[in-house]
Amino acid sequence: MLEVLDIAAVRRWSSLAVAGLSRHEQALNQLNVYPVPDGDTGTNLLLTLSAAEQAVGGALTDAPSTGAVLRTMARGALLGARGNSGVISAQWLAGLADAVDGDGLAAALDAAAKSAYAAVARPVEGTILTVARAAAEAAHQGSDEPAAVRAAVLGARDALARTPEQLPVLAAAGVVDAGGQGLVLLLEALLEALTGEHDESEVDGAAAYAGEHGHDHGHAGHGHGSAALTYRGPAYEVQFLIDTGAAEIGELRGALDRLGDSLVIVGGAPTWRVHVHVDDAGAAMEAGLAAGRPYQIQITHLTSSTAEGAPRRPDPTARAVVVTAAGDGIEELLIAEGAVAIGGNPSTAEVLDAILATGAGRVAVLPTDSNLRAVCQAAAEEAFGEGVKVRVVPTRSPVQALAALAVRDHARRFEDDVIAMAEAAGACRSAEVTTASRDALTVAGRCRPGDVIALVEGEVNLIGDDLTTVCCGLLDRMLASGGELVTLLTGAQAPDGLVEAVTAHVATRWPFVEVHAYPGGQPHYPLLVGVE
């Protein structure tokens, strides 16, 4: 039996926590009725702790202290946090990490509970917060660290069983709180990491509550059951990371608290994780942009209805832009320009979800690949039935989308703004450089597998065997017909020095041309080019 929580025990804890949450993921999802009956608490906690485990696995074996490894674990959880319970759990870990090198585990569990409460704008009892506080209070009964954790587990289980007394929605469903149950599993994993004792809860909230209190709520299994559980809160869950200062976060907290509920902001300068439920996702993102540069944005349309049972309607006065984005760097650039970015190769349903999630009644959609034009148009037609006016701006490249976003002006009529964006996109000539995958006869001649090819507006214009040479030749051809501004987006496989070489070439051959280069992260294309 270990007498202290050392670095090896932290590593075991993270692995055991992930294993336990994996076993009970679906059962936790079925318990999930608060704050939104969306059935994803188990999945969110599993993803959050999996990110934490990955971070711990990459930590140095000679870390200076247990607290240092726990801080790595907490930061991994912060960056990977999903959902309300995942964000709160990340902050609970951060509080534990900051105190564990001090007065022992009992005091650290106290700090963890206080940290979790502080992260929530409006704490609610009968949730993971209540379970965290009860665990901390019980831990002081232990004479050593294993005994403290053993007492914390018992205290957490007892508090969990009482959560339906504190939240009517839990009592109505005959379940305990899903997030609280997840924290119990986390504490049980900690006990096993310290002592080797495997004493894991059976995640059966309905049975636990009925067995304790002798009530039969008339629900089979863990289903959400009655119409009384219909969610009537805000329409969208908004989550993102943001790098900014404490003062800016204070202003963001106030702005989001006025917009919605279930607000949780965790972390510390410079990186924070933000979670909130709102009716106007666009307004929430505008608040985020005012505070810094949000990234890893997730907007989820929650199952919702008004008190009268009618579907929520978009705000006819609000505007938004939705843009497809193949590459993390491109996504960040688009978000910084105030757009909602959809990664990968989205379906019509995914584009439609993004449109509706903005909460705006007027939405411009910018496909950054000509193959996505039809998908975006189909989503626009579907959105019309939801009361949203959507216009698809003809863009075929991320550089054209950036050019379009640069001229947005809410002072103009929506239709006039769409025309201005389309004109700006059309004035930006786009090109891409890639590697040929097969033999083909092109307007520039025959290309063979492995050849470097440059395409301008979709047509092969240059073929060569050296990437840098082809890129420089491409810029010469494009600038020969005019241009004052060049935008370069480097791909995920772009070699080191490519941007520097191309930029130096332009500076020499075209000294009056301005060059802006950004890491795009796009697959398949080492370089995307825009000339305006």
N, C-alpha and C positions, 0 to 999 in steps of 0.2 A: 504494500500500500504506500502510495506517495504521500508525503506530508506537506508538500508545497505544490503550487501550480507553477511548474517550470516550463521552459520553452518546448520541450518534447511533449508535455501534456497539452499545451495549447494546440500543437499540430494534431495530436490525437483527437482533441475536442472538435476541431473544425471538421475532421473526417467523419467522426461519429455523428455530429449534428447533421451533416449532409445525408448520411446513410439513414438516420431516423426520419428526416423530413421526406426522403425519397419513399420510404415505406408507407408513410401516412399522407402523402401529397393529396390523393383524391379524397380521403376521408376529411382532411382539413378543408378542402374545397367545398365539400358538401355541408360543412358547418357554417360556411360563410354567409351570414345574413346582415352583418353590420360592418361598416357604415353603408355598404352597398351590397345587395344580394347578387353579386356577380360571379360567385363560385370560383375565385382565383387566389384566395389567401395561401393555400398550400403551395401552389405553383410559384407565387411571388416570393414566399419565404425560402423555398428551395433554390430559386435563382439567386436570391440575395446571399444566402449562405454558401452557395457554390462559388460565387465570385469571391467571397471571403476566404474559402478554402484554397482557391487558386492563388490568391495573394500570399497566403501563409506558406504555401508550397514553394513560392519563389523567394521567400525571405531568406536572408543569410543565416546559415547554421550557427554562426558566432555572433548573433545579435546581442547587444549589450544587456538586455533585460527582458523579463517576461512582458513587461509593459510595452516595450518596443515592438515585440512580435504581435501583441494584441492590438497595438495601434495599426500595424500593417493589416491585420485581420479586419479591423473596423473600417479602415479606408477602402479595402477591397469590397466590403459590404456596402459602403457608401456609394462607390462608383457603380456597383451592380444592383443597387436597391430597386425593387419593384413594389409598387403598391404601398398603401398606408402602413401595413404591418411590417413590410420589409424596410421602409425608411425608418420607422421607429426602432426596429431591432438594430439597425446600423448605428443609431445614436446611442442605444443602450450599450452596445459593444464599445463605443467610443468612451462613454463615461466609465465603464469598467476598466478600460485600458489606462485611462489617465490616473486611476487611483490604486491599481493593483500592486504597484511597487511600494505603496505606503504602509497602511495599517492592516493589511490582510484582506481576505476575500469578503468578509462580512461588510467592512467599510466600503470596499469596491462595489459590492452589490447595491449598497446605499447610493453611491455616486451614480451608478448606472441607472437606477430608477429615477433619480432626480434629473439626470440628463435627458432621459426619455420624456418625462413630463415637460421639461423646459422646451423641448422641440415642438410641442403641439400647441397651436394657438389657443384652442379651447378644449382642454382635456375633458374626457368623458369617463366616468367610472363604469365598471363592468366590462372593461376592455383589457388589452395587453398591459396598459399602464397600471391598472389595479393589481394585476398578477405580479408585475415587476416589483411594486412597492411591498406587497405581502411577502414575497420571497426575500427581499432585503431585510424586512423586520424580523422574519423567522430566523435568518442566518445568524443573528447575534446570539441565538441560543446554543450554537455549537462551540465546543471547547477548542477545536482546531479546524484547519481548513476543510478536510473531508467532512467533518461533522457539521460545519457551517453550511456546506453545499447540500448535505443530506437534509438538514432542517429547512433550507431554502426550497428544496423540491417539495417537501411536505406542505410548507406554507403556500407555495404556488398552486399546488393541486387543490388545496382547500379553498383558496380564493377563486380559482377557476370554477369550482362547483357552485359558487355563490353568484357568479356573473349574471345568471338569468334573473336574480332578485333585483339587480341594479339596472338592467336594460330590458324593458318590456318586450322589445322585438325579439330578444333571445327566448324569453319565456313563451311568447306566442308560437315560436317555432320548435320549442322543446329542445334547444341546443345550448351549449356553452359557447363562449366567445372563441372564434377561430384563431385570432391572433394570440390570445392568452394561452390557448392550447399549444400553439407553436412555441411560445416561450417556455412552457413546461417541458416540451421535448428538448429544447435547447439546454435547459438546466439539467435534465436527466442525462444528456450526453456529457455534460461537464462532470457530473458525478461519476459516470463510468470512466471518463478519462483519468480522473484522480484516483479512483479506488478499484476499478475493474468490475464494479457491481453493475449488472445490467438489470435495471428495474424500470422498464419503459411502460408508459401509459398505453392503454388501449384507447385509441381515439374514437370515442363513441359518445359524443356530447349529449345526444338525446337520451341514451340509456343512463348516462351518469346523472343527469339532472332528474329524470323520473325516479331513479333508484334512491336518490338522496331525499327527495321531497315527496315521493309517493303520488305524483301527478301523472295522469295520462292525457297527453295533449292531442292524441288522435292523429299523429303523423307517422306514416310508414317510413322506416329508414331515416335518412337525413334530409329528405326533400325540403324545400323551402315552404311547401305547404300552402297556407291560406292566402287569400287575396289581401289580407291585412299586411302582408309582407311586400306588397307592391312598392317599389322604390319611387319616392316622390321628391327626391332631392335634385341637386344640380345635374345638368345633362352630360357633362364631360369631366373626365379625370385628366389632369395635365401634370406631367412630370418632366423635369429636366435638370441637368447639371448646369451650374453657372460659376464662373470664376470672377469674384468681385470682393469688395471690402465689407467690413461689418456695418458701416454706416449705410451703404447702399442696400444691404440685406434688410436692415431695419425698415427702410422705406418700402422695399418690396414686400415685406411681411405685412405692413399696414395696408398696402394697395390690394394684395391678394385676400386679406382678411375681409376687406369690404366687398370683394367680388364673389366670394363663395365660402365653402366650409371644408372640413377635414384638412385644414392647412397644417402641413408639417414641413419645417425647414431644418435640415441637419447639416453638420459639417463645421467647418471653420475656415477662415481666410487662408488661402484664396478660393478653395473649392467647396461648394454647397450643393446639396441635393434638395430640390423643391418638389412638393407634392400638394395638390389642391384639387377640390371638386368645384367646378364653376359652370354657369350657363353660357358664358361668353369666353370660349377658349382663345379667341383672337385678342380680347382685352387682357387676358392673363399673359399671353406672349408679349404684348406691348409693354406690360409692366416689367416683364423679365428683360426685355431689350433696353428699357430705361435704366435698369440696374447693372447691366453688363452684357455678356454675350452668351445666351443660353445654347446648350448643345445636348446631344443625346435626347432629343425631345420626343416624348411619347404623348399622344393625345388619343384617349379612348372614349368612344361614345358609350355612355352608361345606359343600361336599360332603365327607361324613365317614362313617366307620364305626369300630366298635371292632375290636380285634384279632381277635375271633371273628367279625366280619362282621355283627353284629347292629346295628340302628340305635340311636343314643343315646337315652336316655330322659330325660324332664324330671325335675327334682328335686321329689318329691311334697310336700316341706315348704315350698317357696318359693312366694311369691305375687307377682303383678304386675298392672298395669292397663294396658290398651291403649285409646287414645282417638283418634278421628278428629279432624282439625284442619284447617280451611280458613282459613289465614292464619298468617303467620310469628309475629305477636305472640301469637296464641292458642296456637300450638305451644309457644312459650317458656314461657307461663304453665302449660301442662299439664305440661311437662317439669319445671319448678320444683316442681311438686306431686308429683313422683316417678312420673309416668306415661310410657309409651312412646307418642309421638304419631305418627300416620300422616297425612301431608298429602294434600291434594287430594281426589279422589273415588275411593277405593280399590276394587279388585276383591275378590272373595272370597279369591282366592289371595294378594293382598297383605296382607289382614287376617290370614289364616292364617299367612303367613310371619312377621308381627310377633308373633303369639301364640307360635309355636314359638321365635322368636329370643330371647324372654325367658328361656327355660330353666326356667320355673316350671311346677309341676304344677297350680297353681290361678290362673286368670287371669280378671279381670273386664274386660269389653269395654264401652266407653261410646260409642255412636254419637252424634254431635252434630248429626245431621240425620235426620229421620224416614224419609227415603228410603233411609238406609243400614241401617236396622234389619234388613231381610231379609238383606242381605249379611253383616252381622256374625253373625246367627244361623246362616247356612249355614257360615261359617268356624268357629263354635263347634262345630257338629256334626262337621265334618271333624277338628277338633283332638281330639275325643274318641277317635278312632281312633288318635291318636298318644300317647294316655295322658295328655292334659291335660283337666282339668275346667274348663270355661269357662261363665261366667254373663254374659249380656248384660243390662246395667242399662238400663232404659228412660229414655233421655235424648234430647231433641230439639234441644238448643241447647248451645253451649259454656258458657254461664253455668250451666246445670244440671249439666254435667260438673264444673265447678269447685266447685259446692256439694257434689256427691257426693264428690269427692276430699278435701274439707276434713274429712270425718267418718271417713275411713279409720282403722282401728285393728287392727293385726296381733295385738293381744292377744285379740281376739274370734275365734270360729270363722269360717272363710271364709264359710259360708252366712249367718251373722249379720251379717258385715261387708257382704255384698252387699245384704241387706235394709236395713241402715242407710243405705247409699249411695242405694238406690232411694228411700227415704223422704225423704232430704235433697234429692234431685233433684226429687221430686214437690212438695216444699214451696216450691220456687223457681219463681215464675211468670216465664215468659220471653216476650219480645216482640222484634220486629225492625222496623226502618224501612227502606223501600226506595222505588224509583220504579216506578210501573206501566208495563208495556210494551205493554198493549193495553186496549181497552174491556172492562169487566166490570161485572156487577151484583153487588154485595156486600151484606152485612148492614148496612154503613154507608152504602150508597147506590151510585150509579154512579161508577166511576172511569174516567179516560181516559188515554191514553198521556202520560207526563210528570208525572202527578199524584204527589205524595208520599203514600205509604200506610203506616200502622202496623198491624202484625198482632200480635195477642195469642193465643198458643197456636194459631197457624196461621190465625186468622180476622181479616179486615180489620175494624178497629175505628174507624179515623179516616182521613179523606182530606183533603188540603189542598194548597196550592201553595207553601208555604214549609217547608223542612226543619226549621229551628229551632223554628218554631211547632208543627209536628206532633210533634216530639220532646218538647217541654215538655207539650203536651196529653196525650200518651201517658202520661208519668209521673204527671200529675194523676189520670188515670183509674185507673191501677194502684194508686197509693198511697191512693186514696179508700177502697179496701177493706182497707187495712192494709198494714203493712210497716215494717221497721226498717233494712234494708240494701238499697241499690241498687248493682248492678254495671253499669258501662257499658263496652262494648267498641267502640272506634271502627274503622270500616272503612278500606280502602285509599283510597277516594275521599271520605272525610269532610273537609269544608272546615275550614279553620283557625277556631278560636273556637267550634266546635260544643259541645265538652265544657264549656268555660268557661261558655257561655250556659246550658246545661242544668243544670249544677251550681249556678250562681247562682240559677236559678229554683227548684230544689228547696230550697236553703238559705232562700229567702224564704218559700215556700209551706209547706214541710214541715221546719221547723227542727230537729226531733228525729230526722230520718232521716240515716243515715250513707251517704255516696256514695264508691265506689271506682271509679276510671276507669283503663282500660288501653288502649294501642294494640293492637287485635286484628289489623289488616291483612287482614280478610276481604274478599272481593270481593262486589259487588252490594248489600251492606247497610251503609250509612254508620254505623248504630248498632244494636248488639244490647243488650238490656236484661234484667236479672234483678232481681227483687224478692223479698226474703225477710223 
